[in-house]
Amino acid sequence: MQRGRLLSRSSSLDAVAKARALAVGAGVLATVLAGCGAGPREAAADSSQSALAERRIFATTVAAIGTIKPQIGAEVRVGSRISGRVRRLPSNIGDVVRRGQVIAELETEELDAIVAERRAELAVREADVAAAGATTKLAAAELARQQQLEQQRVATRAEADLARERHAVATAQQQSATAALARARAALDQAIVQRSFATLRAPIGGVVASVATQEGETIAAGLNAPTFLTIVDLDRLQVDTYVDEVDIGRVHVGQRATFTVDAYPGRDFAGVVAAIYPTATIQDNVVKYIAAVRIDSTGGLLRPEMTANVRIALAAREVLAVPVRAVRRVDGRQVVYVGVPGRAEERPVRVGWRDGNWIEITHGLQVGDRVVTDPQLPEAQR
């Protein structure tokens, strides 16, 4: 008997609680309805508890994690093509350099001596060409005289043949001297080029990322040029985005993308898919493909190797949408509460895409319908 009385008392308490909840819900609905039928000032006061069904642009995206990398050609390791001792290294890590700026110099005494030797050799060859030219000119005059005497039968044929031979020899010597002059000029040019290798200039503009040598060190150039320093152009970066193989078929070159980095969580950066790598990479036993997103503008904030949270926009369409909190589940159905003159109407709806705090309504509402969004409105049992 006592147990029965306790159960009866508990049921009575539950009924009272449900009645109070319904009363509160009815009060909230009445407030919203009053706002719908009230004047402009009263309606504005209740706008925080309701929202209009309106047209919005929804976009589907692919979310992925990426790493910021320099674009091809935006990171250059500057090295020396000749051996020597470093005379001057004015650049340091973090320095901003312009394209063509001197970033290192080697000692040039030996190279200067070679250039001077090649200049002297060139002068000798120029003199040889001048002498050979004079000899050729004299041989040509002698040949013409002997040919004239031969025609007049004053000189013998043998003397004319000898003059022709001397002219041919002089011509060959002049050609040899000319070739030697060209070789000497080429040797001088090569020496000047070698001398220019002693001065290292920045091939691109950017920031010095690392320095691998010091002033006074002797470097030896071999098959691989010894690296002096590394320059990175921070205005030419991209995000290597690791896209799951399930989504890579929907990603194409030219699609817009946005991303955030942990260093600047409140800022969105924009870019465009510039390339999709044909080979896959394995991460945690998952096949992924790299989509390179070229960044529109870094603003001087981004650095290589930063982790980026990337969203690639796939498609966009205009839909009828309401706030997500306006859609409720009653008896297994999805419904919204619509404020109509004099009453609150529970209206079943069908939903579609979801974009952040908004959800698409495919059936059940029209543009301009006002729906209840008050989170205190009690929901029916699911």
C-alpha positions as CSV (number, residue, x, y, z in Angstrom):
1,M,0.0,0.0,0.0
2,Q,2.7,2.5,0.9
3,R,4.6,1.7,-2.3
4,G,1.5,2.4,-4.3
5,R,0.9,5.7,-2.6
6,L,4.5,6.7,-3.4
7,L,4.1,5.8,-7.1
8,S,0.8,7.7,-7.3
9,R,2.5,10.8,-5.7
10,S,5.4,10.6,-8.2
11,S,3.0,10.5,-11.1
12,S,1.2,13.5,-9.8
13,L,4.5,15.5,-9.5
14,D,5.4,14.5,-13.1
15,A,2.1,15.8,-14.4
16,V,2.5,19.1,-12.6
17,A,6.0,19.5,-14.0
18,K,4.8,18.8,-17.6
19,A,2.0,21.3,-17.1
20,R,4.4,24.0,-16.0
21,A,6.7,23.3,-19.0
22,L,3.8,23.6,-21.4
23,A,2.7,26.8,-19.7
24,V,6.2,28.2,-20.1
25,G,6.3,27.1,-23.8
26,A,2.9,28.6,-24.4
27,G,4.1,31.9,-22.8
28,V,7.2,32.0,-25.1
29,L,5.0,31.3,-28.2
30,A,2.6,33.9,-27.1
31,T,5.4,36.4,-26.8
32,V,6.7,35.6,-30.3
33,L,3.2,35.8,-31.7
34,A,2.7,39.1,-30.0
35,G,5.9,40.3,-31.6
36,C,4.6,39.1,-35.0
37,G,1.3,41.0,-34.6
38,A,2.7,44.0,-32.6
39,G,3.8,47.3,-33.9
40,P,7.3,48.0,-35.2
41,R,8.8,48.8,-31.9
42,E,7.4,45.7,-30.1
43,A,8.4,43.5,-33.0
44,A,11.9,44.7,-32.8
45,A,12.1,43.9,-29.1
46,D,11.2,40.2,-29.8
47,S,13.5,39.8,-32.9
48,S,16.0,38.0,-30.8
49,Q,13.5,35.1,-30.3
50,S,12.6,34.6,-34.0
51,A,14.1,34.8,-37.4
52,L,12.9,35.0,-41.0
53,A,13.3,32.2,-43.5
54,E,15.5,33.8,-46.2
55,R,17.5,33.0,-49.3
56,R,21.2,32.3,-48.6
57,I,24.2,31.0,-50.5
58,F,25.4,27.6,-49.3
59,A,28.7,26.2,-50.3
60,T,30.0,22.7,-49.9
61,T,33.7,22.4,-48.9
62,V,36.4,19.9,-48.4
63,A,38.3,20.3,-45.2
64,A,41.9,19.2,-44.9
65,I,45.1,19.9,-43.1
66,G,48.1,21.4,-45.0
67,T,51.5,22.8,-44.6
68,I,52.8,26.2,-45.9
69,K,55.7,25.7,-48.4
70,P,57.6,28.0,-50.7
71,Q,56.5,27.9,-54.3
72,I,58.9,26.5,-56.9
73,G,61.6,29.0,-57.3
74,A,60.7,30.9,-54.1
75,E,63.4,29.2,-52.0
76,V,67.0,29.3,-53.3
77,R,70.2,28.0,-51.8
78,V,73.0,30.3,-52.9
79,G,76.4,28.7,-53.3
80,S,79.8,29.4,-54.8
81,R,81.0,27.9,-58.2
82,I,84.6,28.5,-57.4
83,S,86.9,27.7,-54.4
84,G,88.4,30.4,-52.3
85,R,88.3,32.1,-48.9
86,V,85.3,34.2,-47.9
87,R,86.4,37.9,-47.6
88,R,83.0,39.4,-46.8
89,L,79.6,38.0,-45.8
90,P,77.4,41.0,-45.0
91,S,74.1,39.1,-44.9
92,N,72.6,37.5,-41.7
93,I,69.6,35.5,-40.9
94,G,66.4,37.5,-41.2
95,D,67.9,40.2,-43.4
96,V,65.7,41.3,-46.3
97,V,67.7,41.3,-49.6
98,R,66.8,42.6,-53.1
99,R,67.4,40.7,-56.3
100,G,71.0,41.4,-57.5
101,Q,72.2,42.6,-54.1
102,V,75.7,41.5,-53.1
103,I,75.4,38.9,-50.3
104,A,79.0,37.5,-50.2
105,E,82.5,38.1,-51.6
106,L,85.5,35.8,-52.0
107,E,89.2,36.9,-52.2
108,T,90.1,37.9,-55.8
109,E,93.9,38.4,-55.9
110,E,94.6,35.2,-57.8
111,L,91.7,35.8,-60.1
112,D,92.8,39.3,-60.8
113,A,96.2,38.0,-61.7
114,I,94.7,35.6,-64.2
115,V,92.6,38.3,-65.8
116,A,95.8,40.5,-66.2
117,E,97.7,37.6,-67.8
118,R,94.8,37.0,-70.2
119,R,94.8,40.7,-71.1
120,A,98.5,40.6,-71.9
121,E,98.1,37.4,-74.0
122,L,95.3,39.2,-75.9
123,A,97.6,42.1,-76.6
124,V,100.3,39.8,-78.0
125,R,97.8,38.0,-80.2
126,E,96.5,41.4,-81.5
127,A,100.1,42.3,-82.4
128,D,100.5,39.0,-84.2
129,V,97.4,39.6,-86.2
130,A,98.7,43.0,-87.2
131,A,102.1,41.6,-88.3
132,A,100.4,38.8,-90.2
133,G,98.2,41.2,-91.9
134,A,101.1,43.3,-93.0
135,T,103.0,40.3,-94.3
136,T,99.9,39.1,-96.3
137,K,99.5,42.6,-97.8
138,L,103.2,42.6,-98.9
139,A,102.9,39.1,-100.3
140,A,99.8,40.0,-102.2
141,A,101.6,43.0,-103.8
142,E,104.6,40.9,-104.7
143,L,102.3,38.3,-106.3
144,A,100.6,40.9,-108.4
145,R,104.0,42.3,-109.6
146,Q,105.3,38.8,-110.5
147,Q,102.1,38.0,-112.4
148,Q,102.4,41.2,-114.4
149,L,106.1,40.5,-115.2
150,E,105.1,37.0,-116.2
151,Q,102.6,38.3,-118.7
152,Q,105.2,40.6,-120.1
153,R,107.6,37.6,-120.3
154,V,110.1,39.5,-118.2
155,A,109.9,37.1,-115.2
156,T,110.0,33.3,-115.3
157,R,107.1,31.1,-114.4
158,A,109.0,29.8,-111.4
159,E,109.3,33.2,-109.9
160,A,105.6,33.8,-110.2
161,D,104.9,30.4,-108.6
162,L,107.2,31.3,-105.7
163,A,105.3,34.6,-105.2
164,R,102.0,32.7,-105.1
165,E,103.4,30.3,-102.5
166,R,104.6,33.2,-100.3
167,H,101.2,34.8,-100.6
168,A,99.4,31.6,-99.6
169,V,101.7,31.1,-96.6
170,A,101.1,34.7,-95.5
171,T,97.4,34.3,-95.8
172,A,97.4,31.1,-93.7
173,Q,99.6,32.7,-91.1
174,Q,97.1,35.6,-90.9
175,Q,94.2,33.2,-90.4
176,S,96.1,31.4,-87.7
177,A,96.9,34.6,-85.9
178,T,93.3,35.7,-86.1
179,A,92.2,32.3,-84.6
180,A,94.8,32.7,-81.8
181,L,93.4,36.2,-81.2
182,A,89.9,34.8,-80.9
183,R,91.1,32.2,-78.5
184,A,92.9,34.8,-76.4
185,R,89.8,36.9,-76.3
186,A,87.7,33.9,-75.2
187,A,90.3,33.1,-72.5
188,L,90.0,36.7,-71.2
189,D,86.2,36.5,-71.2
190,Q,86.4,33.2,-69.2
191,A,88.8,34.7,-66.7
192,I,86.5,37.7,-66.3
193,V,83.5,35.4,-65.7
194,Q,85.5,33.4,-63.2
195,R,86.4,36.6,-61.5
196,S,82.7,37.5,-61.3
197,F,82.0,34.3,-59.5
198,A,83.9,35.7,-56.5
199,T,81.0,38.1,-56.0
200,L,77.7,36.4,-55.0
201,R,74.5,38.2,-55.7
202,A,70.9,37.4,-54.6
203,P,69.2,35.6,-57.4
204,I,65.7,36.5,-56.0
205,G,64.4,39.0,-53.5
206,G,63.4,37.7,-50.1
207,V,64.5,37.0,-46.6
208,V,67.7,35.2,-45.5
209,A,66.5,32.0,-43.9
210,S,69.9,30.4,-43.1
211,V,73.6,31.1,-43.3
212,A,76.0,28.1,-43.7
213,T,79.5,29.8,-43.7
214,Q,81.4,32.6,-42.0
215,E,83.9,35.3,-43.1
216,G,87.5,33.9,-43.3
217,E,86.4,30.3,-44.0
218,T,87.9,28.6,-47.1
219,I,85.4,26.8,-49.2
220,A,86.1,24.2,-51.9
221,A,83.8,23.9,-54.8
222,G,83.3,20.4,-56.1
223,L,80.4,18.5,-57.8
224,N,78.0,20.3,-55.5
225,A,78.4,24.0,-54.9
226,P,78.9,24.8,-51.2
227,T,75.9,26.6,-49.8
228,F,76.5,30.0,-48.4
229,L,73.0,30.9,-47.4
230,T,69.3,30.3,-48.2
231,I,66.9,32.9,-49.4
232,V,63.1,32.6,-49.2
233,D,60.5,34.8,-50.9
234,L,57.8,35.0,-48.3
235,D,55.4,36.6,-50.8
236,R,55.4,33.5,-53.0
237,L,54.1,30.7,-50.7
238,Q,51.6,27.9,-51.2
239,V,49.8,25.4,-49.0
240,D,50.4,21.8,-49.6
241,T,47.0,20.4,-48.7
242,Y,46.7,16.7,-47.9
243,V,43.3,15.7,-49.4
244,D,41.8,12.4,-48.6
245,E,41.4,10.0,-51.6
246,V,37.6,10.0,-51.0
247,D,37.5,13.8,-51.7
248,I,40.3,14.2,-54.3
249,G,37.9,13.5,-57.2
250,R,35.9,16.6,-56.4
251,V,38.9,18.9,-56.2
252,H,40.0,20.7,-59.4
253,V,42.5,23.3,-60.4
254,G,41.0,26.8,-60.1
255,Q,38.8,26.2,-57.1
256,R,38.9,28.8,-54.4
257,A,40.1,28.0,-51.0
258,T,40.4,29.6,-47.6
259,F,42.5,28.6,-44.6
260,T,43.6,29.6,-41.1
261,V,46.8,29.1,-39.2
262,D,47.3,28.7,-35.5
263,A,49.5,31.8,-35.3
264,Y,46.6,34.0,-36.5
265,P,43.4,32.2,-35.5
266,G,41.1,35.1,-36.1
267,R,42.2,35.7,-39.7
268,D,41.2,33.9,-42.9
269,F,43.7,33.7,-45.8
270,A,42.5,33.1,-49.4
271,G,44.0,31.2,-52.3
272,V,43.3,29.0,-55.3
273,V,44.1,25.4,-56.2
274,A,47.0,25.7,-58.5
275,A,48.0,22.0,-58.9
276,I,47.2,18.5,-57.8
277,Y,50.1,16.2,-57.4
278,P,49.7,12.9,-59.3
279,T,51.4,10.7,-56.8
280,A,49.9,9.8,-53.4
281,T,51.3,10.1,-49.9
282,I,50.5,7.8,-47.0
283,Q,49.6,9.4,-43.6
284,D,48.5,7.1,-40.8
285,N,47.7,4.4,-43.3
286,V,45.4,6.7,-45.2
287,V,46.0,7.5,-48.8
288,K,46.1,11.3,-49.5
289,Y,46.9,13.5,-52.4
290,I,48.6,16.9,-52.2
291,A,46.6,19.8,-53.7
292,A,48.8,22.9,-53.9
293,V,46.9,26.1,-53.0
294,R,48.6,29.2,-54.2
295,I,48.1,32.0,-51.6
296,D,46.7,35.3,-52.9
297,S,48.5,37.5,-50.4
298,T,50.4,36.5,-47.3
299,G,50.4,40.0,-45.8
300,G,54.0,39.3,-44.6
301,L,52.6,37.1,-41.8
302,L,53.0,33.6,-43.0
303,R,56.1,31.4,-42.7
304,P,57.1,28.1,-44.2
305,E,56.1,24.9,-42.3
306,M,53.1,26.6,-40.6
307,T,50.1,24.2,-40.2
308,A,47.0,25.4,-42.1
309,N,43.4,24.3,-41.7
310,V,42.1,24.4,-45.3
311,R,38.6,24.6,-46.8
312,I,38.3,24.1,-50.5
313,A,35.0,25.4,-51.9
314,L,33.5,22.8,-54.3
315,A,30.0,24.1,-55.2
316,A,27.6,26.9,-54.2
317,R,23.9,27.3,-54.6
318,E,21.1,29.6,-53.3
319,V,18.8,27.9,-50.8
320,L,15.9,28.8,-48.4
321,A,17.5,28.6,-44.9
322,V,16.7,29.2,-41.3
323,P,18.9,29.1,-38.2
324,V,19.7,25.6,-37.0
325,R,18.2,26.2,-33.6
326,A,14.8,26.9,-35.1
327,V,14.5,23.3,-36.3
328,R,13.2,20.8,-33.6
329,R,12.4,17.1,-33.5
330,V,8.9,16.1,-32.4
331,D,7.8,12.5,-32.5
332,G,10.5,11.7,-34.9
333,R,9.6,14.5,-37.3
334,Q,11.5,17.7,-37.9
335,V,9.4,20.8,-37.3
336,V,9.6,24.5,-36.9
337,Y,7.2,26.8,-35.0
338,V,5.9,29.6,-37.2
339,G,4.3,32.7,-35.9
340,V,1.0,33.4,-37.7
341,P,-1.6,36.0,-36.7
342,G,-3.3,34.9,-33.5
343,R,-1.6,31.5,-33.0
344,A,1.6,29.5,-33.2
345,E,1.7,26.9,-35.9
346,E,3.8,23.7,-35.7
347,R,4.9,23.0,-39.2
348,P,6.7,19.9,-40.4
349,V,9.7,20.6,-42.7
350,R,12.3,18.8,-44.7
351,V,15.9,19.9,-44.3
352,G,18.9,19.7,-46.6
353,W,22.4,21.2,-46.5
354,R,23.8,22.7,-43.4
355,D,26.3,25.6,-43.5
356,G,27.5,26.7,-40.1
357,N,24.6,27.9,-38.0
358,W,22.1,27.8,-40.9
359,I,20.2,24.9,-42.4
360,E,18.4,24.5,-45.7
361,I,14.7,24.0,-45.7
362,T,13.6,22.1,-48.9
363,H,9.9,21.8,-48.0
364,G,7.5,23.4,-45.5
365,L,8.4,27.1,-45.5
366,Q,8.4,30.1,-47.8
367,V,10.6,33.2,-47.9
368,G,9.6,35.6,-45.2
369,D,8.0,33.1,-42.8
370,R,9.0,34.0,-39.2
371,V,10.2,31.0,-37.1
372,V,10.8,30.7,-33.4
373,T,14.5,30.5,-32.4
374,D,14.2,30.9,-28.6
375,P,16.4,28.2,-27.1
376,Q,14.2,28.1,-23.9
377,L,11.2,26.8,-25.9
378,P,10.8,23.3,-24.6
379,E,11.2,20.5,-27.2
380,A,8.9,17.5,-27.4
381,Q,10.3,14.1,-26.5
382,R,12.4,12.7,-29.3
